[in-house]
Amino acid sequence: MFEIIEKLKLIKLLVKLISLGKLFKETGIFVSAQLAKKPTSSRYRVLDTIRRHPNISRVELATLTDFSRATVTGITQSLLDNHLIIETPSIDSNEGGRGRPRKMLDINSEAGFVLGIKLSLHQMSFSVTNFKGDVVHTMHLPFRGNQNYEVTLDIVEIGVQRCLKKAEIKQEKISGVCIGIPGYVSHETGMCHWSPIFTERDIPVAQLLQERLGVRVFIENDANLITLAEHWFGEGKDLSCFAVVTVEHGIGMGLVVDDDLYRGTNGIGPELGHSKVEIDGKPCRCGQLGCVEAYASDYAILREADVEFSLQAYNENPKAYHDTITKITEQARDGDVHLSSVFAEAGKRLGQAVANMIAILNPQAVIFTGDGMRAGDILTKPAIEEARRLKLSGDENETEFVTHVWGDEVWARGAAALTLQHIYAEPEEKQNTSAKATG
């Protein structure tokens, strides 16, 4: 009987480890993780390596990709023929005057363009990025969340047309569109199951927008987009395991594990904002009680600072409160005792949730970002102090805490990163590039 109980315990443990995607080398059991795996094609690896290491030689490229020189030569020649990369002479090439000048490789920034869209509760942001993921044009449209999805998509379509016109880029030059949405979003199916942006649930956003725009559309949780931006361009560029915590209208989280974005079952990913910091606590806009979002988000701070605040009114017209949270933040930073204590308590609650996350995942770093970073140290300092206070005793691995203040371009660069992952991996004949006419 004792042996049976022990075996059952072992099975339960294995099931938990399976969900985390561990590799048991001792037993030879391989367990797959629910990770958004990067493409593994040779073409993708070459293009991504060139992106990470601009002006790289073929010899260096072969070393970093672990491909033979012949393989690198074949792939790069195909990329050159299709105008996806460019070739430039090395500054120090042909030293001594012998041999042919060494040619360096770089991404052709004009090879294609990506349109990134971010939906938030007070505005829509539109950005065009080039084939490297650099932002070339950005614009914003006023918007009030909690709208009918058809009305929202009408505004998105208008915004796309205006953005492309101002950027002087024809729609046929766009290789893909990616839209970041707060809430429960499945990148795999293109469905938005719930978001404060829409009054409806289970909306096939990707399909509906693709039909309207005539170009392929990807959707993603907005926190995942900023996580990809951090991984490609920001504080997570040299990290293989880190978490991004976004603080603004809600609390979001993105997670990179073993150099890949973690999306969880059904492609939805982690929801730190709806982890509980108090049983039967304060009401969250998701309908449950005690979520950390109900204590540390913009609306949670507004609720504590203003006795006349109504969560229902906020859900119906969140844009109306945008200026208020900005004003309250400025007053707290200027020394208002009551408001400073509100932010300190919000930071402490956030730190409790982050401490729980660290205890489970043990990331190399936690990166705080989002509009809520307008508060600065009055929010992040108590959050970090609380997370460190709750650290497991005897844990010698110190998680690094980073605060990264981006502009709206971060979401666009994350959208570019996600879309370019797909484009880099595809055969040339599927490319919708714009540079072929300039060859």
N, C-alpha and C positions, 0 to 999 in steps of 0.2 A: 504494500500500500504506500509506504514511504517513497519507494522508487517511482511509482506512478505520479505522485504529487510533484516530485522533483522534476520529472519529465514534462509535466504540464507547465511548471514554472519556466522551464527552459524554452518551451514552445512560445509562451507569451513574450519572453524576452526577445526571441528571434523575430517575432512579428513586429515588435517595436523597432528593432534594428533595421528590418526591411523597409519600414517607412522612412528611415533616414538614409537609406541607400548605402549601407556599409559593405565593404568587401572583406570577407573573412578568409584571409590568406591561409590561416592555419588549417581550416577545414576544407578549403577548396570550393566553398559555396560562394557564388557571385549573386549579389542582390542588386537589382537596378533601382536607381533613385528616380524620383519624379523631377528631373531636371530639364530645363530648356536647353538641351544639348546644342552646342555650336555645330555648324556643319563640319564634316570631316573630309570633304573632298579635297583633292590636291589643289585644285584651283582656288578654293576658299583659303586654304592655309597659306598659299603664296600671296594672294591679294591682301589678306589680313596682316601678314608679316611685313609686307611693303608699307601698309598703312601705319603700322606701329613703328617702323624704322625707315623714315623717309630718306631718299637718296642712298639706297643700299646697293651694293654690288651683287652680281650673281653668285660669286664665291661666298659672300656673307649670307646670302639668302639660302644657299644650299646647306650651310652650317646650321642656321637657325631652324630650318624646316626639317632637317635630317633627310633631305632628298638628295639623290645623285645630281651631279652637275648637268648630266644629259637630260634628266627629268625637268630640272629648273629651266634649262634652255628651251625645251619644248613648250612648257607652260607659258613662260614669259613672252616667247615669240607669238603665241596665240593671243595673249593679252595685248601685245603691241599692235598686232594686226587689226584687232578690234577696238583700238584706241582707248582701252581701259587704263593703261599705264603709259608713262612717257619715259624717254631715255635722255639723259643729259651727261656730258663729259664730267669726269671727276676733276675737282680743283687741283689735286696733286697728281693727276694721271700722267703717264708717260714720263716718269722721272728718269733722268739719264738719257732721254731721247731714244730709247729702244722700245720696240714693240708698238702695238696699237694702243691709242688712248683708252683707258678703262672707262666703261659706260656705267652710270648709276641709274637706278630705277626709282620711280615715284608714281603715286596714284595720279591719274589724270582727273583733276578736280572738275573738269567740264564734261566728263563722260556721261553724266546723268544727274538728275536732281530728285530730291525727295521732299515731300511736303509733310510737315509735322503739325498736328493740331492738338491743343490742350483745352479741354472743357473744364472750367471751374465755375463756382457758384456766382461769381460776379462778372466774369468776362470769358471770351474765347480768344485764344492766342493762336496765330498762324505763322509758321516759319518755313522758308525754303532753305534747304541745305544742299551743298554740292556733293560730289561723289566721295569726298573725304569726310563728310559730316560737318563741314564748316557752315555756319549760318550766313546766308547771303542777303536775306530780307526777312523782316518780321513786321507783323501788324496785329492790332487787337480790335475786337468788336465788343461793345457793351452787351451784357447778357445777364439775365436773371434765371437762376437755376430753378428746379422743380417745374419743368415745362413738359408739355406734350411732346413726344419724341418726333412727330412729323414736323412740328414747328421748329424744334431744335435742329433737325437735319436740314430744313430749309435755310436756316441762318448759316449753318456750316457750309452749305453749297454756295451761298452768296459770298461768304468769307474766302473760300477757295478761289473763286473767280476774281475777287478784288485783289487778293494777295499776289496771284500770278500776274495780273495786269500791272500792278505796281512794281513787281520784280522784273517785268518785261521778259517773262518766260512763257512760252507756249505750253498748253496743257499736254501736248503729245511728247514733250521733253521730260515729263514727270515719270519716273520709273516706279513710284509707289507712294502711297499715302498711309500714314500711321496716325491714329487718333488715341490720345490718352484720356481715360475716363476714370474718375474716382468711383470706387464701389467694387462689387463682385463681377469681375470681367473675365471671360475665357478667351485667351488669345487663340487657342486651338480651334474653337467653334465659331469665333466672331460674335458671340452672344454677350450682351450685357444683362446679367440676371437681376441686378439691383444697383441703382445709383441715385444719389440725391439730385442728379441732373435731370432725371426723367420722372414723370408721374406714373409711368407704366413699368412693368417688370418683363424680363425675358424678351428683350428686343434684339433681333438679328442685325446689329448696327453695321457690321462689316459688309454684309450682303446688300443692305439697303443703300449704303453710301457708294458701293461699287457700281450698282445699277445707275445711280445718279451721275457719277463722275466719269464712268467709262475707263477706270484705271483700278488696278488691284488695291485693296484697302486692308490694312491690318489694324486691330484694336488691341489695347493693352491697358492694364491697370496703371494709373498715373505714377504710383510709387515705383512700379517696376521700370518705367521709362527713365526715371531719374537714377535708378540703380544702374541701368545700362549706361547712362551718361557718365556716371562716376567710374564705371569699370572701363569704359573706352577712353575717356578724356580727363577724368577728375582724380579725386583722392583715392579711389580704388583701383587705379590703373596698374599698380604693381602688387595688388593683393589677390589672393585666390579664394579667401573666405572672409566675407564681411557682410554687415547688415547696414541698410540705410533706413533711418527713421524720419519720416516727413511729418512736420507739424504745421498745420494751417486750419482750414475749416474742419478737417478731421485729422486723425492720426493714421498714417500709412506706414507700410514697411515693405522693403524689398530685400532679398537675400541672395547672395552669391555663395555657392558651395562648390569647391573643387573647380573654380574658374568658370562655372556655369550658373545662369540664373535659375533659381528654384521656384517652380510654379505650383508644386503640389498636385494632388489628384484633380483631374478635370481641368488642369491649367489655370487654376484660380490663385494659388499662392497664399502666403501667410497674411493674416489680418491681425497685427499687433493691436490695432486700435480697438478691437472688440474682445481682447483678452480682459479678464475681470480683475480689478484691484480691490473691489469690495462687493461682497455678496449682498444682493438686494439693495444695491446702492442707488446712485442718482440715475435718472432715466437718460438713455442714449437715444439719438435720433434713429438708430436701427430698430428700436422697439424693446430692447432688452435693458437690464439694469446693471449698473456697476462697471461698465466698460471703461477702460482708461481714457477713451475719447471723451467720455462724459465728465472728465476731470481736467484734461490737459489741452483740449482743442480750443480754437477761437471761441466757439459758442459756449464752451464750458466756462471759460474765463469771463465772457460777457455775462453769463448767468450769475456768477459770483459777484461781479462788480456792479450789476444793475438790478435792483430789486424788481423793476418793472419788465425785465426780460421775459419773453415767452418763447419756448422752444418751438411751439406750433407756428408762431409768427415768423420765427427765423427760418423754419423749413419752407414756409410759403414764399418768403422774399429775403433770402440770405444776402443779396446784394445791398439791401438797405442798411445792413450792419457793418459793411466793410469799412466805411470811414470811422465808425464808432470804435472798432477794435484798434484801428491805427491810433486814434486819439488817446484811448485808454493806455495803450502801450507807451506812448510818449510821456504821459503823466506819471506812469509807474517808473520809467527810467529817470524822470526828473526828481524822483524822491517821494512821491505820494505814498504815505505809510500803508494805508489800507490796500491800495492797488498793488503795491510791491509785495505785500503778503499774499495776495491772490495769485500772483505769478509764481511766487516761491512755493506755494502749496501745489499748484499745477505742475511745476517742475518736479517736485518730490513724488507725486503720483506717477508721472512719466518715468522717473528713475526706478520706481518699483517694478513697473512692467518691463523695462529694459533689463533690470537685474534678473528677472525670471527668464527672459529670453537668453541672456548670456549663460545662465546656469544650464540651460538645455542645449544650446548650440555652440557655445565657446568660440565665437568669431574672433578673428584677428583684430577687427576694428568695428566700431559703431559710428556711423556718420550721421549727424543731425543736420537736416536741411529743411527747406520749405519756407513759405511766407512767414511762419511763426518765428523764424530766426530774427525777425525785426526786433524782438524783445531782447536779444542778446543774452548777456550773463544772468539777468534776473530770472530767466527761465532755464537756461542750459546748466548754469552752475549748480543749483539745487538738484537738478536731474542727475548730473554726473556724480555729485557727492553721495546721493542716495544709492545710486547703482553700485558705487564702490563700497559703501557701508554694508550693503547686503551681499557683498562678494563672499563666495564660499571660503571658509577659513582653510588655509594651507594651500590654496590654489596659487601656484607660482606663475601661471600664465596671465600676464596683465593685458587685458583688452584695452586697446587704444580708443580714446574718444576724440572725435573730430567734429568741429562745426564748420559747415561749408555754406556760405551764402552765395547763391547763384542768382542771376536774372532769369527772366522767362525763357531765355535761350536754352536752358538746361533740358527742358522737356522736349524741345525741338531736336536737340542733339541726341537725346535718348531715343526719340522716334526715328531719327536717322540711323542710329546704331542698329536698332531692331530690323528696319527695312533693308539696310545694307548687308546685314548678315544673310538675308534671303538672296539678295541680288548677287553678292560676291560668289555664292555657291552655285548659281545657275549656269547652264550651258550658254554660250554666246548667242545662239540663235534665239533665245528667249529674252535677251536684253532689249530694253527700250531705251537705247542710248541716244544721246544728242550730238556726240562728237564725230560720228562717222562722216558727216558731210564736211567736216573741217580737216579730214585726213589728207 
